[in-house]
Amino acid sequence: MVQLRTILTPADNCGAKKLRVIQVMGAWKRKFGYLGDVVTAVVDGADPNGAVKDSEVVKAVIVRTRKEQGRKDGSYVRFDDNAAVVIDPKTGDPRGSRIFGPVAREVKDAGFNKIASLAAEVI
């Protein structure tokens, strides 16, 4: 579960060091974002040769959260960090070419098949 001003670690090689959430996309006045949701974030620190620049406003998909999330089969999934993948807002494809760490199955269910296929492990 992420909300306004949550710090996310980028799970891809787009060049960002940290992402700060400024808006959870969806319904009006939506407070929380969960696995597979799209958020608007600001890049806090970036590599000089990366795909994103410092203080750039980007769209990102949440791929890992510290807060557990229940599934329909009764199990729960929880990760060690809050992480997101920076995407192209028009196509929904990731801006980086590699995805680091595990990715939740909810990301694939949300329609981001390219992110799930680039990930080493889908949990």
C-alpha positions as CSV (number, residue, x, y, z in Angstrom):
1,M,0.0,0.0,0.0
2,V,1.5,3.3,-1.1
3,Q,0.1,6.8,-0.7
4,L,1.1,10.4,-1.2
5,R,4.9,11.1,-0.6
6,T,5.8,7.4,-0.3
7,I,9.4,6.7,-1.4
8,L,9.7,3.9,-3.9
9,T,12.8,2.1,-5.1
10,P,13.0,1.7,-8.9
11,A,12.9,-1.9,-9.9
12,D,14.3,-1.3,-13.3
13,N,17.4,0.3,-15.0
14,C,15.7,3.5,-16.1
15,G,18.4,5.6,-14.2
16,A,16.3,6.8,-11.3
17,K,17.6,6.5,-7.7
18,K,14.3,7.1,-5.9
19,L,10.7,7.8,-6.8
20,R,8.4,9.9,-4.7
21,V,4.7,9.3,-5.2
22,I,2.6,12.5,-5.9
23,Q,-0.6,10.9,-7.1
24,V,-2.3,7.6,-7.1
25,M,-4.1,7.2,-10.5
26,G,-7.7,6.0,-10.5
27,A,-10.8,7.4,-8.9
28,W,-11.1,11.0,-7.6
29,K,-9.4,11.5,-4.2
30,R,-8.0,7.9,-4.2
31,K,-5.7,7.6,-1.2
32,F,-3.9,4.3,-1.5
33,G,-2.3,2.3,-4.3
34,Y,-1.7,-1.5,-4.3
35,L,0.2,-4.0,-6.4
36,G,-0.4,-3.4,-10.1
37,D,-1.7,0.2,-9.7
38,V,-0.3,3.1,-11.7
39,V,1.0,6.1,-9.8
40,T,2.5,9.5,-10.8
41,A,5.9,10.0,-9.2
42,V,8.8,12.5,-9.2
43,V,12.3,11.2,-9.8
44,D,14.5,12.0,-6.7
45,G,18.0,11.7,-8.1
46,A,19.0,10.2,-11.4
47,D,22.0,8.9,-13.3
48,P,23.3,11.4,-15.8
49,N,23.1,8.9,-18.7
50,G,19.8,7.3,-17.7
51,A,16.4,7.3,-19.5
52,V,14.9,9.7,-16.9
53,K,16.1,13.0,-15.6
54,D,16.2,14.4,-12.1
55,S,12.9,16.0,-11.0
56,E,11.0,14.5,-13.9
57,V,7.4,13.6,-13.4
58,V,6.8,10.0,-14.5
59,K,4.2,7.2,-14.4
60,A,5.1,4.0,-12.6
61,V,3.6,0.7,-11.8
62,I,3.8,-0.7,-8.3
63,V,5.4,-4.1,-8.4
64,R,6.3,-4.7,-4.7
65,T,4.8,-3.5,-1.4
66,R,5.8,-4.0,2.2
67,K,2.1,-4.2,3.2
68,E,0.7,-7.7,2.7
69,Q,-2.0,-8.2,0.2
70,G,-4.5,-11.0,0.3
71,R,-5.3,-13.2,-2.7
72,K,-8.4,-15.0,-3.6
73,D,-7.0,-18.4,-2.6
74,G,-6.5,-17.2,0.9
75,S,-2.8,-16.6,0.8
76,Y,-0.9,-13.4,1.4
77,V,2.0,-11.9,-0.4
78,R,4.5,-9.4,1.1
79,F,7.8,-8.0,0.1
80,D,10.8,-6.4,1.7
81,D,10.5,-3.0,0.0
82,N,8.2,-0.7,-1.9
83,A,9.2,-0.8,-5.6
84,A,7.9,0.4,-8.9
85,V,8.8,0.3,-12.6
86,V,8.8,3.5,-14.6
87,I,6.5,3.1,-17.7
88,D,5.7,5.0,-20.9
89,P,2.3,6.6,-20.2
90,K,0.9,6.0,-23.7
91,T,1.9,2.4,-24.3
92,G,2.4,1.1,-20.8
93,D,5.7,-0.5,-21.7
94,P,8.7,-0.1,-19.2
95,R,11.2,2.6,-20.0
96,G,14.1,0.5,-18.8
97,S,15.3,-2.7,-20.4
98,R,15.7,-4.9,-17.3
99,I,13.6,-5.6,-14.2
100,F,15.3,-6.4,-10.9
101,G,13.9,-8.5,-8.2
102,P,10.6,-10.4,-8.0
103,V,7.4,-9.0,-9.3
104,A,3.9,-9.8,-8.0
105,R,1.4,-11.7,-10.1
106,E,-1.1,-8.9,-9.7
107,V,1.1,-6.8,-12.1
108,K,0.5,-9.4,-14.9
109,D,-3.2,-9.5,-14.0
110,A,-3.4,-5.7,-14.3
111,G,-2.3,-6.0,-18.0
112,F,1.4,-5.2,-17.7
113,N,2.6,-8.4,-19.5
114,K,5.8,-6.9,-20.7
115,I,6.9,-6.1,-17.1
116,A,6.1,-9.6,-16.0
117,S,8.0,-11.2,-18.9
118,L,11.1,-9.1,-18.2
119,A,11.1,-10.0,-14.5
120,A,13.3,-12.8,-13.3
121,E,10.6,-14.1,-11.0
122,V,6.9,-13.6,-10.8
123,I,5.4,-14.4,-7.3
